Amino acid sequence: MSEGCDIRLFTLTNNHGMEVKIINYGGIVVTINVPDRDGKVDDVVLGHDTLEGYLHRSRFFGALIGRYANRIARGRFVLNGVEYCLGINNGVNHLHGGFKGFDKVVWRPAVVGEGLRLTYLSADGEEDYPGNLRAVVTYSLTEANELRVDYQAETDRDTIMNLTNHSYFNLAGYGTILDHELTIAADAFTPVDATLIPTGEIRNVRGTPFDFTSPTPIGRSVNEDYEQLRFAGGYDHNFVLRSEPAGFRKVATVHDPKTGRVLEISTEQPGIQFYSGNFLDGSIVGKGARAYVKYSGCCFETQHFPDSPNHPNFPPTVLRPGEEYRHTTVFKFTVD
């Protein structure tokens, strides 16, 4: 790096043919190699072959997102009676932690057991967020072909927090994700305005293109003439996950009929942002000189809701001194 930091590539492996590669720049998941139903191994996440791509052609590929994942309206929120004004880096809104969010910083790596622990100290006032915040994210790979991501954070001053991972998945390893069959354990989603900020409404998915309560091809309704799809050019919405069973539970399943690969996502978070890669337009060339076109990959960002600090009816995202921010997301790969 130009500032003199070394960037390291770490590889996690198990005994079942799965391999995960991670760099400490942005905590980026660079590669997830998994076998298909015939034993053929492919990389099922989008990204770049070199560090240069992540530095200069980023769409948050594989990165850790913080301090606040997703959007905050006009970059403003009020905490303890004080209004904070964050950087505007997405139209008129604040997105994914600002101009230099956690996806663009160098994390301190440490090998712990069979996993990788990444630590970052975000100083008070960084990207205009209050409080010195210590964030720790641990990646580990199990023999059950699970990539486990454990998030922890502590602060010395009241702040807001929402961490996630922004990997783009394509279980076929190529083409688009429109034939992938998706199930989400959500009976509602949070509609957005034309700038993709939640309106505050919690809308039932029944009778809408957002009903993924049973296995449904992503491409079935993505081009339907429905206002929410027009606003985003596809899916880029927070789904309100069922709270029962309580705690850590499976919240989404993705199946690729061509290769037989299945991805199961589990978390205790209240929401998941399903993004169908609508803003990929072919201008970014990624791994293997492949141009990433619309719908080349999809994201499943386990999270609190977008713009929660400005919606009292959404789950709160305030972290206070003496409290610990903690949650886990597991990406499990199997075959049909």
Protein Blocks (a to p, Z undefined) as FASTA:
>chain_A
ZZopacdddddddfeopacdddfehoiafbdcdddfkopacdfbdcdfbfklmmmmcghi
oiacdfbgcjdehhiaceehiacddddfehjaceehijblfklcccddddehjbccdddd
ddehiahigcjddddddddddfkopacdddddddfbdcddddddfddcdfkopajfklpc
cddddfbdcdddfkopaehiacdfehpaklckbccdfklmmmpccfklmmnopacddddd
dfbdghjddfbdcddfknopacddddfbfbdcddehlmgghjaccehhiacdehkbccdd
ddddehklmmmkbccfbdcehiacddddddddddZZ
